[in-house]
Amino acid sequence: MLTLFPSGFVEQQVNIFAHGAGLVWGAIIATAMWIGSSYSAQSFKS
């Protein structure tokens, strides 16, 4: 199956996908932490 692609093509696609997934997960985690911190701050105020 790998012989259908030029050399290094699959590795390049995997690296791009892994990098994109890392950025997405980073954004999701950062958003979740921001929401959690703001929510806890509001609950402590009241």
C-alpha positions, 0 to 999 in steps of 0.5 A: 500500500505504501508503494502507491505513494512517493517516498516520504509522502505518508510520513509528511501527511502524518506529521501534518495531521499530528501537528494540526491535532496538537494545535486543536487539542491545545486550543480545546484545553486552553479554552476549557481551562479559561472557562473553568477558571472564570467559572470558579472565579464567579462562584467564589464572588457570589 
